[in-house]
Amino acid sequence: MNAHSTLILNVDDNDGARYAKTRILQSAGFEVVEAANGTDALDIVRRTAPALVLLDVKLPDINGIEVCRRIKADSETSKVLVLQTSAALTGRADKIRGLEGGADNYLAAPIEADELIANVNALLRMRQAQVDLRDSEERFRQLTDNIDDVFWMFSVPGRELVYVSPAYAEIWGRSAEELGEQPGGWLDAVHPDDRAEMARRWDAMASEHHYDEEFRIGGPGRQTRWVRDRLFPVRDSRGRVYRVARVTSDITARKEMEALLRAADSNKNQFLATLAHELRNPLSPIRNAAALLSATGESATERQARAREVITRQVDHLAHLVDDLLDVARISEGKIVLRTEEVDLGAVIAQAIETAGPLITARGHHLDVRQPAEQIWVSGDSVRLAQSIGNLLHNAAKFTPTNGEIALSVSLGGDGRARIAVRDNGIGIAEDNLPRIFGMFAQVAVPPDRAPEGLGIGLSLVSHLIGLHGGRLSADSAGIGMGSTFTVELPVLRVTQNAQPHGEVECTHKEGAGMRVLLVDDNVDAMEMMGFLLGEMGYETCTTADASQIETLALQHKPDVIVLDIGLPGVDGYEVARRIKRNPRLADIRLVAHTGYGSPEDRRRAQEAGFDAHLVKPAELDDLEKALRGS
């Protein structure tokens, strides 16, 4: 400390002694003010705040020990140093009384000049060290109070809590007061799988002063977090470890990013392997078919025609893969453009079923379609919507073992949104996979009877397309082997009644007409074309898109044959057939199932329901006539 900037108050009622001490202090470079009694001394201390008071014990008004006590008791002057002095032959008890009164040191007369200066300088150095320490502690506290990491300090070997920063309460969800009462209580929040190792570290803290660990913490109702915890020794002036410091950082975001990077790398590798697989699959038959194009000899024409069919089909498959990749690229770059118009959701569903129908049939699945009687209109691109629903149906068929059950249902919610749910009883999705299945190139496990197929971009593409329509795609599964449900939500534009009211039937009557046929199909175009064709063939036809009152319609129009589409909205065609056959007045009517699915299971269900014949769309004319006449 610079003596020239240091003010000292010299208090003594003895003029000679006071003068001598002032001269000694001034010669050492200190600034000195004087007081001859305790009252003046206290007043000067409050007004000038000296660095040190050289205080004689014997004063005329107030005892020096009492003056010292009052200086130390006042919060505004308590930091002022007090060097107590006394007359000669002061006893040991007097020194003790002076120090207990708050004095920072005690000198007994006679006092040599060098001894006085040395004591004053020692006290000032001590005070400066205290100030520096206090400033350092304040800077440290400001730092630790304003960082996101937890800073802790524990004694060694007792492991008592010395300090913990406010971030502890945020990360651990517990108070610093609780930690002070139970310093090892932080272990209770450590994940059970990590707790044993961290408990070992805590127990060994007195001997193992270094570690760098990563572990999880959590608790009831709290998100699990990852933290990095580092321990360092704190040594005293003799090099002994008397405390340990810990710095704990929340690394949850880093861990999540690492997991995402690992998943992305895994998805990339899987995508490249799948892409190679998907590209090689069609290349092999294309190469073989190309070789057949040069075939000669008997049956060459037939083999060449077959080879051209194979090449066309496999090239279409390759084009589909490329289209998917291009769609994803366009969406990623924001370049995809929707051709928005008012779209009948029923027409979209029909188009999607037509697209996915061949795979559903090939896998032997049964498809149950349920739609409301009303027409639901949405604003969007009909091609992209049909592509999205068709993709979900395609996935359901692909990831369901053969002869499975697939259901497509459409419903109206009270929130002004339509929900299209595609449910299957296939392989299902593990709970930890649900959040990532809409990610690019993500694939779920496939059934044991199938190799992985597709590029893993289908669900991501569907999710993006539905999002562009202001909708949402969600997935739900009870777990592996428990099937899956994918639900599309779309904002509804309006709802109207079907163009053909309930119970309305259009019939064509001809003189001398033959067998009367009732056609029931929600695909109005297909139904009308079949009706025209049958009319040209001499049949009397009645057509309706509504099967909710089919028994009433049949009693009214008395058809000889009913050609019934099984997958009608809101109606189970099999149950309709069973009701007709149970009605004595209708039991003789011949029932022909007309459906897009022709697996053995579909045929068996139709026969058990009472259908007399089963036709797969589009039916050949000869097969249709045979089914109508039962020949």
C-alpha positions in Angstrom: 0.0 0.0 0.0 1.2 3.5 -0.8 1.9 5.2 2.6 1.4 8.7 1.1 -2.2 8.0 0.4 -2.9 6.4 3.8 -4.6 8.4 6.6 -3.9 7.4 10.2 -5.7 8.8 13.3 -3.4 9.1 16.3 -5.4 9.2 19.6 -3.7 10.0 22.8 -4.4 12.4 25.7 -0.7 12.8 26.4 0.5 15.6 24.2 4.2 14.5 24.3 3.4 10.9 23.5 0.9 11.9 20.8 3.5 14.2 19.2 6.2 11.6 19.1 4.0 9.0 17.5 2.8 11.5 14.9 6.3 12.4 13.9 7.3 8.7 13.5 4.3 8.0 11.3 4.8 11.2 9.2 8.5 10.3 8.7 7.3 7.0 7.3 5.2 8.8 4.8 1.7 8.5 6.4 -0.8 11.3 6.6 -1.8 11.8 10.3 -4.7 13.5 12.1 -4.8 13.7 15.9 -7.4 13.4 18.7 -6.9 13.9 22.4 -10.0 12.1 23.6 -12.4 9.3 22.7 -15.3 11.5 21.7 -13.3 13.5 19.1 -11.8 10.2 17.9 -15.2 8.7 17.1 -16.3 11.8 15.3 -13.1 11.9 13.2 -13.4 8.2 12.3 -17.0 8.8 11.1 -16.0 11.9 9.0 -12.7 10.8 7.5 -12.7 7.0 7.5 -9.0 6.6 8.2 -7.2 3.4 7.3 -6.0 2.9 10.8 -6.5 4.3 14.3 -3.5 4.3 16.7 -5.5 4.2 19.9 -4.2 4.7 23.5 -6.1 2.8 26.1 -6.2 5.5 28.7 -8.3 8.5 27.6 -10.0 11.2 29.7 -13.6 10.7 28.6 -14.1 7.2 27.1 -11.9 4.2 27.8 -9.8 3.3 24.7 -11.2 -0.3 24.7 -14.7 1.1 24.6 -13.8 3.5 21.7 -12.4 0.4 19.8 -15.6 -1.5 20.5 -17.8 1.3 19.2 -15.7 1.7 16.0 -16.0 -2.1 15.3 -19.7 -2.2 16.1 -20.6 0.5 13.6 -21.1 -1.0 10.1 -19.8 2.2 8.5 -16.5 2.1 10.4 -16.1 -1.6 11.3 -13.4 -2.1 8.5 -11.1 0.6 10.1 -8.0 -1.0 11.6 -7.3 -0.4 15.3 -3.8 -0.7 16.8 -4.2 -0.4 20.5 -1.4 1.1 22.6 -0.9 1.4 26.4 1.4 2.7 29.0 4.3 0.8 30.3 4.1 -2.2 32.4 0.7 -3.3 30.9 -0.1 -6.7 32.0 -1.1 -9.8 29.9 -4.7 -9.5 30.9 -4.9 -5.9 29.6 -3.6 -7.1 26.2 -6.2 -9.8 26.1 -9.0 -7.3 27.0 -7.8 -5.0 24.2 -7.8 -7.7 21.6 -11.2 -9.1 22.7 -12.5 -5.5 22.4 -11.9 -5.7 18.7 -8.4 -4.4 18.3 -6.4 -5.7 15.4 -3.2 -5.7 17.4 -1.8 -4.4 20.7 1.4 -2.6 21.5 2.7 -1.9 25.0 5.0 1.1 25.8 7.8 1.8 25.4 7.2 1.6 21.6 10.2 1.8 19.4 9.8 3.7 16.1 10.7 0.8 13.9 8.4 -1.5 15.8 5.5 1.0 15.4 6.0 1.3 11.7 6.4 -2.4 11.2 3.1 -3.1 13.1 1.2 -0.4 11.1 2.6 -1.7 7.8 1.7 -5.3 8.7 -1.9 -4.4 9.6 -2.2 -2.4 6.4 -0.9 -5.3 4.3 -3.3 -7.6 6.1 -6.2 -5.3 5.3 -5.1 -5.0 1.7 -5.0 -8.7 1.4 -8.5 -8.9 2.9 -9.7 -6.3 0.4 -8.1 -8.1 -2.5 -9.6 -11.4 -1.3 -13.0 -9.9 -0.9 -12.8 -8.3 -4.4 -11.6 -11.6 -5.8 -14.5 -13.5 -4.1 -17.0 -10.9 -5.4 -15.7 -11.3 -8.9 -15.8 -15.0 -8.6 -19.4 -14.9 -7.3 -20.5 -12.6 -10.1 -18.9 -15.0 -12.6 -20.4 -18.1 -11.1 -23.8 -16.5 -10.5 -24.1 -15.6 -14.2 -23.0 -18.8 -16.0 -25.1 -21.8 -17.0 -22.7 -24.3 -15.5 -22.9 -25.4 -11.9 -19.8 -24.5 -9.8 -19.4 -26.3 -6.5 -16.8 -26.4 -3.8 -16.5 -29.0 -1.1 -14.1 -29.4 1.8 -11.7 -32.2 2.0 -11.9 -34.7 3.6 -15.2 -33.7 5.3 -17.1 -33.1 2.0 -19.1 -30.3 3.5 -20.5 -27.9 0.9 -18.5 -24.6 0.8 -20.3 -23.1 -2.2 -22.7 -24.0 -5.1 -23.7 -21.6 -7.8 -27.4 -20.8 -8.6 -27.3 -23.0 -11.7 -27.6 -26.0 -9.4 -31.2 -25.3 -8.7 -32.0 -25.0 -12.4 -30.2 -28.2 -13.6 -30.8 -30.4 -10.6 -34.3 -29.1 -9.7 -33.3 -28.9 -6.0 -32.4 -26.0 -3.7 -28.9 -25.1 -2.5 -30.2 -25.1 1.1 -31.1 -28.8 0.8 -27.6 -29.5 -0.6 -26.0 -27.7 2.3 -27.9 -29.9 4.8 -27.1 -33.1 2.8 -24.0 -32.5 0.6 -24.4 -36.0 -1.0 -28.0 -35.4 -1.9 -27.1 -34.5 -5.5 -26.7 -38.3 -6.1 -30.4 -38.9 -5.7 -31.1 -37.2 -9.0 -28.4 -39.2 -10.9 -29.9 -41.8 -13.3 -29.9 -45.3 -11.7 -27.6 -46.7 -14.4 -25.0 -44.0 -13.7 -25.5 -43.6 -9.9 -23.1 -46.4 -8.8 -20.1 -44.9 -10.6 -20.8 -41.3 -9.4 -21.3 -42.6 -5.8 -17.9 -44.2 -6.0 -16.4 -40.9 -7.2 -18.1 -39.1 -4.3 -16.8 -41.6 -1.7 -13.3 -41.4 -3.1 -13.2 -37.6 -3.3 -10.7 -37.3 -0.4 -8.1 -39.3 -2.3 -9.1 -39.0 -6.0 -9.0 -35.3 -6.8 -9.5 -35.5 -10.5 -12.2 -36.9 -12.8 -14.1 -36.0 -16.0 -17.4 -37.9 -16.2 -20.6 -37.7 -18.3 -23.8 -39.0 -16.7 -27.6 -38.4 -16.7 -29.7 -36.7 -14.2 -33.5 -36.4 -13.8 -36.3 -36.9 -11.4 -40.1 -37.2 -11.2 -41.7 -35.0 -13.8 -38.4 -33.7 -15.1 -36.7 -34.3 -18.4 -33.6 -36.5 -18.3 -30.5 -34.4 -18.9 -26.9 -35.3 -19.8 -24.2 -33.4 -17.8 -20.4 -33.3 -17.9 -18.9 -33.2 -14.4 -15.2 -32.3 -13.8 -13.4 -32.3 -10.5 -10.3 -30.3 -9.6 -8.1 -30.0 -6.4 -7.7 -26.7 -4.5 -4.4 -26.5 -2.6 -3.3 -24.3 0.3 0.0 -22.5 0.6 1.8 -25.7 1.6 0.5 -27.6 -1.4 -2.1 -29.7 0.5 -5.5 -30.3 -1.0 -8.0 -28.8 1.4 -10.9 -28.4 -1.0 -12.2 -29.7 -4.3 -14.0 -27.7 -7.0 -16.5 -29.1 -9.5 -17.7 -27.7 -12.8 -20.9 -29.4 -14.1 -22.1 -28.5 -17.6 -25.4 -29.3 -19.2 -24.5 -31.2 -22.4 -28.0 -32.5 -23.3 -28.1 -30.5 -26.6 -24.7 -31.9 -27.6 -25.8 -35.4 -26.8 -29.0 -35.0 -28.8 -27.0 -33.6 -31.7 -24.6 -36.5 -31.5 -27.5 -38.9 -31.6 -29.0 -37.0 -34.6 -25.6 -37.2 -36.4 -25.3 -40.9 -35.7 -28.8 -41.5 -36.9 -28.2 -39.4 -40.0 -25.0 -41.3 -40.8 -26.8 -44.6 -40.2 -29.7 -43.5 -42.4 -27.3 -42.3 -45.1 -25.5 -45.7 -45.1 -28.8 -47.5 -45.1 -30.1 -45.3 -47.9 -27.1 -45.9 -50.1 -27.3 -49.6 -49.5 -31.0 -49.6 -50.2 -30.6 -47.4 -53.3 -28.0 -49.8 -54.7 -30.4 -52.7 -53.9 -33.4 -51.0 -55.5 -31.5 -50.0 -58.6 -30.0 -53.5 -59.1 -33.4 -55.2 -58.8 -34.8 -53.8 -62.0 -31.5 -53.8 -63.9 -31.2 -57.6 -63.8 -34.5 -58.4 -65.5 -33.9 -55.5 -67.9 -30.6 -57.0 -68.9 -32.1 -60.4 -69.4 -35.1 -59.1 -71.3 -32.8 -57.1 -73.6 -31.0 -60.4 -74.4 -34.3 -62.0 -75.3 -35.1 -59.3 -77.8 -32.6 -60.9 -80.2 -34.1 -64.3 -79.7 -34.9 -66.4 -82.8 -36.7 -69.6 -83.6 -40.0 -70.9 -82.4 -41.9 -68.7 -79.9 -39.5 -65.9 -80.5 -42.3 -63.4 -81.1 -44.0 -64.4 -77.8 -40.7 -64.2 -75.9 -39.9 -60.8 -77.4 -43.3 -59.4 -76.5 -42.8 -60.7 -72.9 -39.4 -59.1 -72.8 -40.8 -55.8 -73.9 -43.4 -56.0 -71.1 -40.7 -56.7 -68.5 -38.6 -53.8 -69.7 -41.5 -51.4 -69.7 -42.6 -52.5 -66.2 -39.1 -52.3 -64.7 -38.3 -48.9 -66.4 -41.6 -47.6 -64.8 -40.3 -48.8 -61.4 -37.0 -47.0 -62.0 -38.9 -43.9 -63.0 -40.9 -44.1 -59.8 -37.8 -44.2 -57.7 -36.3 -41.2 -59.6 -39.6 -39.3 -59.2 -39.6 -39.8 -55.4 -36.1 -38.5 -55.2 -36.9 -35.5 -57.4 -40.0 -34.7 -55.3 -37.9 -34.7 -52.1 -35.3 -32.5 -53.7 -38.0 -30.0 -54.9 -39.6 -29.9 -51.4 -36.2 -29.4 -49.8 -35.5 -26.5 -52.1 -39.1 -25.1 -51.8 -39.7 -25.6 -55.6 -42.7 -27.9 -55.5 -45.8 -26.2 -56.8 -49.3 -27.5 -55.9 -52.1 -27.2 -58.5 -54.7 -26.1 -56.0 -58.4 -26.6 -56.6 -61.6 -27.8 -54.8 -61.0 -31.6 -54.4 -63.6 -34.3 -53.6 -61.9 -36.3 -50.9 -63.8 -39.4 -52.0 -62.3 -39.2 -55.5 -58.8 -38.9 -53.9 -59.4 -42.0 -51.9 -60.6 -43.9 -54.9 -57.5 -42.9 -56.9 -55.2 -43.9 -54.0 -56.9 -47.3 -53.7 -56.5 -47.9 -57.4 -52.8 -47.0 -57.2 -52.1 -49.3 -54.2 -54.5 -52.0 -55.2 -52.1 -54.3 -57.1 -49.7 -54.6 -54.2 -52.5 -55.2 -51.7 -53.9 -57.9 -53.9 -50.5 -59.5 -54.5 -49.9 -59.7 -50.8 -53.3 -61.3 -50.2 -54.5 -58.5 -47.8 -58.1 -57.6 -47.2 -58.9 -53.9 -47.4 -61.8 -52.4 -45.5 -62.9 -48.9 -46.6 -65.2 -46.7 -44.5 -66.3 -43.3 -45.7 -69.1 -40.9 -44.6 -72.1 -40.6 -46.7 -71.4 -36.9 -47.3 -69.0 -35.5 -49.9 -66.0 -33.9 -48.2 -64.3 -31.1 -50.2 -60.8 -29.9 -49.5 -58.5 -27.3 -51.1 -55.5 -28.9 -52.6 -53.7 -30.8 -55.4 -55.7 -34.0 -56.1 -52.7 -35.7 -57.6 -50.5 -35.0 -54.7 -53.2 -35.9 -52.2 -53.8 -39.2 -54.0 -50.1 -39.8 -54.1 -49.9 -39.3 -50.3 -52.8 -41.6 -49.4 -51.6 -44.2 -51.9 -48.2 -44.1 -50.3 -49.7 -44.9 -46.9 -51.7 -47.8 -48.3 -48.6 -49.0 -50.2 -46.6 -48.9 -46.9 -49.4 -50.7 -45.0 -49.4 -53.5 -47.7 -45.6 -53.7 -47.7 -45.1 -53.9 -44.0 -47.9 -56.3 -43.2 -47.3 -60.0 -43.5 -49.3 -61.8 -46.2 -53.1 -62.1 -45.8 -53.2 -59.2 -43.4 -56.0 -56.7 -42.6 -55.8 -53.1 -43.8 -58.5 -50.5 -43.0 -59.0 -47.0 -44.5 -61.4 -44.8 -42.7 -62.5 -41.2 -43.4 -64.2 -39.1 -40.6 -65.2 -35.5 -40.0 -64.0 -33.9 -36.7 -65.7 -31.1 -34.9 -62.6 -28.9 -35.5 -63.3 -28.5 -39.2 -60.8 -31.1 -40.2 -61.1 -34.4 -42.0 -59.1 -37.4 -40.8 -58.0 -40.2 -43.1 -56.7 -43.1 -41.1 -54.8 -46.0 -42.6 -54.6 -48.9 -40.1 -52.9 -52.3 -40.5 -52.2 -55.3 -38.4 -48.6 -55.5 -39.6 -45.2 -55.3 -38.0 -45.8 -52.2 -36.0 -43.3 -49.6 -34.9 -41.2 -49.5 -31.7 -42.0 -46.5 -29.4 -38.5 -45.1 -29.8 -38.8 -45.2 -33.6 -42.0 -43.2 -33.7 -40.4 -39.7 -33.5 -37.9 -40.5 -36.3 -40.0 -42.3 -38.9 -40.9 -39.0 -40.8 -37.2 -38.2 -41.1 -35.5 -38.4 -44.5 -34.3 -41.9 -45.4 -35.7 -43.4 -42.2 -36.9 -47.0 -42.4 -38.5 -49.3 -39.9 -37.9 -53.0 -39.6 -39.5 -55.2 -42.3 -41.3 -58.5 -41.8 -39.1 -61.6 -41.9 -40.5 -62.8 -45.2 -39.5 -59.6 -47.0 -36.2 -57.9 -47.9 -36.0 -54.1 -47.3 -37.5 -52.2 -50.1 -38.1 -48.5 -51.0 -35.7 -45.6 -50.3 -37.1 -44.6 -46.9 -38.3 -41.3 -48.2 -42.0 -42.1 -48.6 -43.2 -41.0 -45.2 -41.0 -37.9 -45.2 -42.5 -37.0 -48.7 -46.0 -37.6 -47.5 -45.5 -35.5 -44.3 -44.1 -32.6 -46.4 -46.9 -32.8 -49.0 -49.6 -32.9 -46.3 -48.0 -30.0 -44.6 -48.1 -28.0 -47.8 -51.9 -28.6 -47.8 -52.1 -27.1 -44.2 -52.5 -30.6 -42.8 -50.6 -32.9 -40.5 -49.5 -36.5 -40.7 -49.2 -38.5 -37.5 -48.3 -42.1 -36.6 -49.4 -44.4 -33.8 -48.4 -48.0 -32.9 -48.8 -50.2 -29.8 -45.4 -51.6 -30.5 -43.6 -54.3 -32.5 -46.1 -56.8 -34.0 -49.1 -54.7 -33.0 -49.8 -52.9 -36.3 -49.7 -49.2 -37.1 -52.1 -46.4 -37.8 -51.2 -43.4 -39.9 -53.6 -40.4 -39.8 -53.8 -37.5 -42.2 -55.6 -34.4 -41.0 -56.7 -31.9 -43.6 -58.8 -28.7 -43.3 -62.2 -29.1 -44.7 -63.5 -26.6 -47.3 -67.1 -27.7 -47.3 -69.3 -30.7 -46.9 -72.2 -31.6 -49.3 -74.6 -34.4 -49.8 -73.7 -37.0 -52.4 -74.8 -36.1 -55.9 -77.2 -39.0 -55.8 -79.6 -38.8 -52.8 -80.2 -41.9 -50.6 -82.6 -44.3 -52.2 -82.5 -42.7 -55.7 -82.1 -45.3 -58.4 -81.7 -44.7 -62.1 -83.2 -47.5 -64.2 -83.3 -48.1 -68.0 -86.4 -50.0 -69.3 -86.6 -51.7 -72.7 -89.4 -53.5 -74.3 -88.8 -57.2 -74.1 -85.7 -56.6 -71.9 -84.2 -59.6 -70.3 -82.7 -60.0 -66.8 -83.0 -57.1 -64.4 -79.7 -56.1 -62.8 -79.2 -53.7 -59.9 -75.7 -52.2 -59.9 -74.4 -50.7 -56.6 -71.1 -48.9 -56.8 -69.8 -45.5 -55.4 -67.6 -45.1 -58.5 -70.4 -43.4 -60.6 -68.4 -43.4 -63.9 -67.6 -47.1 -63.7 -71.2 -47.9 -62.7 -72.7 -45.9 -65.5 -70.4 -47.4 -68.1 -71.3 -50.9 -67.0 -75.0 -50.0 -67.0 -74.7 -48.7 -70.6 -72.9 -51.9 -71.6 -75.4 -54.2 -70.0 -78.2 -52.2 -71.6 -76.7 -52.7 -75.0 -76.5 -56.4 -74.3 -80.2 -56.5 -73.6 -80.3 -56.3 -69.8 -82.6 -53.9 -67.8 -80.3 -52.1 -65.5 -80.8 -50.0 -62.3 -77.9 -48.1 -60.8 -77.3 -46.5 -57.4 -74.3 -45.3 -55.5 -76.0 -45.8 -52.1 -76.3 -49.1 -50.4 -77.5 -48.0 -47.0 -81.1 -48.9 -48.0 -80.3 -51.7 -50.4 -82.9 -54.1 -49.0 -85.6 -51.5 -49.5 -84.3 -50.8 -53.0 -84.2 -54.5 -53.9 -87.8 -55.0 -52.7 -88.9 -52.0 -54.7 -87.2 -52.8 -58.0 -87.1 -56.6 -57.8 -83.8 -57.3 -59.5 -82.8 -60.7 -60.6 -79.1 -60.0 -59.9 -77.4 -57.4 -57.6 -73.8 -56.5 -58.6 -72.5 -55.1 -55.4 -69.2 -53.2 -54.8 -67.9 -54.5 -51.4 -65.9 -51.4 -50.5 -68.7 -48.9 -50.3 -68.4 -45.9 -48.0 -69.9 -46.5 -44.6 -71.2 -49.9 -45.5 -69.8 -53.4 -45.1 -70.6 -55.2 -48.4 -70.3 -58.6 -46.7 -72.8 -57.7 -44.0 -75.2 -56.3 -46.7 -75.0 -59.6 -48.5 -75.7 -61.6 -45.3 -78.8 -59.4 -44.6 -80.1 -59.9 -48.2 -79.7 -63.7 -47.9 -81.4 -63.8 -44.6 -84.5 -61.9 -46.0 -86.9 -64.6 -47.4 -88.3 -62.1 -50.0 -84.8 -61.4 -51.3 -82.9 -64.7 -50.7 -83.4 -65.8 -54.4 -81.7 -62.7 -55.8 -78.3 -63.6 -57.3 -75.5 -61.7 -55.6 -72.3 -60.8 -57.5 -69.4 -59.3 -55.6 -67.6 -56.7 -57.7 -64.3 -55.6 -56.0 -60.8 -54.6 -56.7 -59.3 -57.4 -54.6 -59.2 -61.0 -55.7 -57.1 -62.9 -53.3 -58.2 -66.3 -52.1 -59.1 -64.8 -48.8 -61.3 -62.2 -50.5 -63.1 -64.9 -52.5 -63.6 -67.0 -49.3 -65.1 -64.1 -47.4 -67.4 -63.3 -50.3 -68.6 -66.9 -50.5 -69.2 -67.1 -46.7 -71.2 -63.9 -46.8 -73.6 -65.3 -49.4 -72.3 -64.0 -52.7 -72.9 -66.3 -55.6 -70.0 -65.0 -57.7 -66.9 -62.9 -57.3 -65.6 -60.6 -60.0 -62.3 -58.6 -59.8 -62.3 -55.1 -61.3 -62.1 -54.6 -64.2 -64.2 -57.6 -65.1 -64.0 -59.2 -68.6 -67.3 -59.0 -70.5 -67.5 -62.8 -70.7 -66.8 -63.2 -67.0 -69.5 -60.6 -66.2 -72.1 -62.3 -68.3 -71.3 -65.7 -66.8 -71.5 -64.3 -63.3 -74.9 -62.7 -64.0 -76.4 -65.9 -65.5 -74.6 -68.3 -63.1 -73.2 -70.3 -66.0 
